[in-house]
């Protein structure tokens, strides 16, 4: 009689800077062993022959908007976590601009309880900063809360923190990492009024990166970095979109830096030339900018100035996105397609496979101090992804799992496809089938 142990053998394992043919043994929720070469004793195991497949640590997406509670006509924890595991994402950090906004620890725990019931992937939630909730922030448990999100610029949900005294207090006193959305609101307002004078309400979407321009991003990021250096804050700058901001960052590994940053898949894939085809589907904050910005951000990843690849997965209904520029909300759904898109960039020679795994799996764990995730190591949770690099698929409404039902990648053919996704040893996704009889776990953190 076989045990519940699972043996994945003959896989091409990408882990901790190495690539080799080997095996991983899963026992219960955890990885029991990892090894190079063949393993002959398969008597007690359920065996998965992964010949020709890549075996990666599960992707950790530390920037998503799953819209629950309060905005569940667009997305919810169940639908978006299913899309996540189908895309090889085994853990996510969700943002606070839901309804009500997650600006108290009580509301944060309510979201945790919802996720425990509904999420197929592992989860954590950001506490949101406001102009008057410093007491909530200082009482956050660094072992159970991923971070505090500070909106230096208003975005979807309008949680702008514009009081410099409040910002100083947050950067001085927060016991958890400060994740900052950096856009200067004053610059954006001036640019918006200039465009309204020129176009009225019919502003072309191509003007989005002119309104939310590089200067707005740089000035805001510069302020965040200045505050972080003043108070030695653990700062993480979310969704970089400009070449200019790279000058604010240091080269190095994420666990050696107090200031880290992320770039999202869409800033690496698209540029302002793509507004003509995609229109408001590509309207995101910060804006997708020039081809030179895109290329510089990729180089920033390769130079270890940029630490993480995330998605800023932000679904809206197609009918909402079809509105005119000012009425169309910002955000695009991505969590199901980020890994295939990055694997495509690997195939194009733009980024190495080992570097991709570092930025999507290892670095999020290192940046946030995640316990026992992000690496294929004995004793770690068995969050694992098997990928077929030679299994093409075309993104279409038939295979999109987002509740909103659309993607900026519709019509795109990717060369690689996620075959199986394990979450805590549970085979959550298996060749197109979702197995949702087990839910993900709350992520915990090992912080000094």
N, C-alpha and C positions, 0 to 999 in steps of 0.2 A: 504494500500500500504506500502510495506516494505521500510525502508531506506537502505542506502549502508553500514550500520554498520554490522559487523560480530561478532557473538558470538561463541567462542570455549568453550565448556563446557564438564565437566566430564573428563578432562585431568589430567594426573599425571604431575604436574608442577615441574620442577627443576629450582630453581632460588635463588640466593643470600644465599646459604647455607641451603636451605630448600627444602623439598620434600612433596607435599601435593596434594590431589585431589581438583580441583577447576576450575575456568573459567577465560578467558581473553576476554575482549570486545575491538574490533578494530573499530575505527571511522576514516575514511579517511586513512591518512598515519600513524596515531599514535595509541598508546595504550590508550584507554579511562579508563579502569578499570581492575584490577586483584583482584580476591577474592577466598577465600577457601569455599568449599562446593558447594551446588547446587544453581542455580539461576532459578527462576520460570518464571519471566517476559521475554518471548521471542518474544513478539508480533511484535516489530519493527526490529528484527534482522534476518539476514541470519544465520542459526544455523548450526554449525558443531559439531556433537557428537563425541568427542574424547575419548570415553570410551576405556580403555585398551591401550591408546597411551601415550607416553611421549611428553610433550610440553617444548621445550628448547628455550632460546634466540638463534637468528641466530649466527652461527659460524663466527668469524672474523679471516680470514687468513691473517696475516700481513707479509707474505713472499711468493710471487708468481712471476713467469715469464710467462707473457701471449704473449710475442714475437711481439707485435705490437707497433710501426711500424717496418718494415724492414725485419722481419724474419717470415712472415706470412704463409710460406709454412709448418711451424711446428705447429702453433697455432695462434689465434687472439682473440681479446677482446670479440667477439660474441661467438665463440665456447667454449672458456674456461670459460666464465661467465655462460654459460648454464650448463656446467659440474659442476661448482661450486654450483649453486642453487640446482641441482639434488643431490648434496652431503650435502645439508644443510648449505652451506657457503653463507651468505648474504652480506658480505663485504670483500674486499681484498685490500692489499697494493701491488703495483707492482714495480718491480725492474728496475733500469735504464740501464741495459746492452742490450738495443734494438739497432736498427740501424736507425738513428744516436743515439749515446749514449746520455742519458738525462742529460747533464751537464750544461744546461742553463735553466733559468726560462721560457724563450720563448718556448723551446722544451717541457718543462714540461706542459705548458698550452696547447700545441698542443695535447699532449696525453690526457689531461683532456677532450678536445673537442671531440676527437675520442671516448672516453668512454661514454660521454653523448649521443652519437648517437647509440652506439653499445652494451654497457654493461648491462646485465640483473641484475647484482649485484651492490651494492654500491662500490665506488672506491676512492682510493687515489694513488699517485705515488711518489716514492722516487726521489729526486734530486740526481744525481750521483756526487761523488767527483772525481776530477782529480788533477794532480799536479799543475794546474794553474787556478782554477776557484773559488778561495776563495771569490771574490767579489759577485759571484752568490749565494754562500752559505749564506753569511752574510745578503743578501737582501731577503732571503726566508721568506714568511709570516708564522709565527708559527700557525696561525689559519686556514690555508688552505693547508699546505704541511706537510705530515706525518713525514718526516725526511730526512736526508742525508745519503746515503749509501757509506761506505768507504770499499774498497777492500784492506785489508792488504796483501792478497795473490791473485795472478792472477787466475781467473776462466773463465768460459765461457764469452766471450766478452772482456777479458783482460783489465780491468780498474784499474790496480794496482796503488796504491798510495804509492810510496817508498821513498819519500823525507821527512825526519824526521821534517824538518822545516815546511813543508806544513801540516803535521799531527798535529804539535803543534798548528798552527794557527787555524785549523779546530776545534780542541778540546777546544781551548781557546775562539773562537768567534762564533761558530755556535749557532743561535737562536732556532734551532730545534734539536730534538734528533739525535744522531749519531748512526747509525746502522752499525755494523762492521762485515765483513767477515774476520775471524781471522785464517790465515795460514801463516807461515813464508816461504817466497819465497826462501830464501837462502838454508834452510834445504831441501826443496822439490827438488831444483835443484841438490844438492849433491846426494840425494837418487835416483833421476831419472838417473843420469849418472852412478851410481853404478849398477842399474838394466839393463841399456843399455849394459854395459860391460859384464854382466852375460848372458843376453838373446838376445841381439841385439834388433831388432824391435818386436820380438815375446814375449813381457813381458806378463806373465799370469795375468789376471785381479785380481786374488787373491793377487797380490803384490800391489794393489792400496792402502790398508791401511798401507803398509810398506813404500811406497813412500811418501804418505801424512799422516805421522804418528802422534802419540800423541804429540811428542815433538814439531813438527811444529805448531800444534794447541795451545799447552800450551804457547809457547814462544810468539806467536802473541797475544793471549788473555791477557797474562801478560802485554805486552806493552800497549795494549788498556786500561786495567784497571789502569795501572800506570799513563797514560796521563789523564784519566778521574778523578782520585783522585787529581792529581796536579791542574787541572783547574775546578774541580767540574762540569764536563760535564755530561749531561744526556746521558748516554751510554747504548745501547742495543746490546748485543752480539748475533749474529744470529747463528742458527743451531749448537749448541754444539754437539760434537760427542765423547767426552772423559770423563772418570772419573776424570782425573787430573785437568781439568778446573774448576771442582766444588769447589776446594779449594780457588779459586779466588773470589767466590761469597758469599754474605751474605744471611742469612735466613730472611724472612720477606715478607710482602705484597708488591706488586709492586708499589703502590702509596706512600710507605714509603721509597723507595730506589732510589738512583741516578744511580745505575748500575743494570740492569736487563738482563735476558737472555732467550732464547727460545731453545727448542729441536723440531726436526721434527719427524713426525710419523714414518718414515723409520728407524730412529735411535732407536726407542722404539720397533720396530717389528722385524727387521732383525739384523743379525750379520755376521761376516766374514765367517761363515759356509755356508751362502747362496750364496756366489759367484759361487760355483760349479754348482748350478742349474740355477741361473739367469744371470750369466756372466756380460757383460757390461750393461745390463738393470739396474743393481744395482750400476753402476759406477756413483757416485755423489761426489761433493766436499762440505765440507770435506768428507772423505771416511767413509763408514760404517765400524765400527771397531769390537772389540771382544764382546763376550757375557757378560763379566764382565763390559765392558763399557756400554753396553745396560742396564744392571741391575742397574748400578750406576746412570745412567741418569734418570731412572724411579724413583729411590729413591730420587734423587735430586728434582724431581717434587713434590713428596709426602712431602718432608722436606721444601718446599717453597724456595729452593735455585734457582730452575728453575721456571720461571714465566709463560711461554707461550708454547703451542703446536701449531706449524705452519706446513706448508708442504714443502716449497721451491719447489713448483710445477714447474717443468722445462722440458717441453716436447721437444723431438727430434723425427725425423722420425725413424721408426724401421730399415730402411735401413742404416741410419747414425749410429745407435747404434750397428749394426751388424759388424762394422769394427773392426780391430785389436785394441789392448789396446790404443796405442797412438793416433790413428785416430778417435776412438769412442768418441763423446762429453760426458761430464759429465752432469747428470741431469735425473730426472725421473718424470713422471706426477703423481699427487697424489690428486688434489683438490676434485675430485668426491668421493674418497674412504677413506679419512682421518677419517671422523666421523664414518662410519661403522666399520673401523678398531679399533678405540678407544672404541666404544661400545662393540666390541668383547673382548677387554682387560678388560672392566668392567665386562662382563659376566664371564671371566676367573678369576676374583677376584684380578687382578693386580692393578687396580685403581678404586676408588669409583666414582659413577655417579656424585655426587656433585662436587668432585675434578675435574673430566673431564670437566664439564661445567665451572668451575672457570678458568681453564687453556685455554680453547678454545673460550670462550665467554666473560667472565667478565674481565680477566686479560689483554687481548689485548686493551680493552677500557681504563682500568686503566693505563696501561703502557704508552700509547700514548696520553691520555687525549681526547679521542673521545667524541664528543658531542652527547648525547641522543641515544646511541646505546650500545649493549652489555649486557643489563639487561632488564627484563620484569618489567617495571615501567610505571605508568600513565604519559603521556606527552612525553614518549620516542617513537622513530620510531618503528612501528610494524614489526620488523625483527624477525620472529618466525619460528620454525621448529617442525613439528609433526613427531614422529618416532614410528614405530611398532617394538618393541623389539623381537617379535616372528614371523617375516616375513623373512624367509631365502631367500637369493638370491646368485647366483654364478656369479662372475665377468667373463664376456666373451666379445668377440668382438661385439656381438649383443647389449650389453647394455652400452658399453663404449662410452662416449660422447666427449672425447678429440679428437681434430683434428688429432693428430698423430695415434690414433686408437689402442693403446696398453696400457697395465698396468702391473706393477710388481705383481699385485694381480690377474692376469688372472688365472682362475681355483680355486681360493679361494672362499669358501662359507662362507658368513657372516650371523649371526643370526638376525641382525637388519637391517631395511631398512628405509630410509627417505620416508615419505608418502606425506607430503605437506611442501612447503617452501614459506613463505610470505616475501616479500621485500617491506618495506614501506607500508604495508597493502595490497599490490598486491599479489595475489596468483600466484607466478611465476612458481612453480612446483607443479603438482597435479597428484599423482599416475602414474608417468611415462610420463606425458604430460607437455611440456614446453609452458608457456603462455608468449610470449615475446612482447605483445602490449604495455607494459610500461617498461621503462628503470630505472636503479638504479640512485642514486644521489651521488654527490660529498660529501665525508666525510669532516666534519669540526671538529675543535679541540678547546677545552676550556683549554687554558694554561695561567698561570700567567705571 
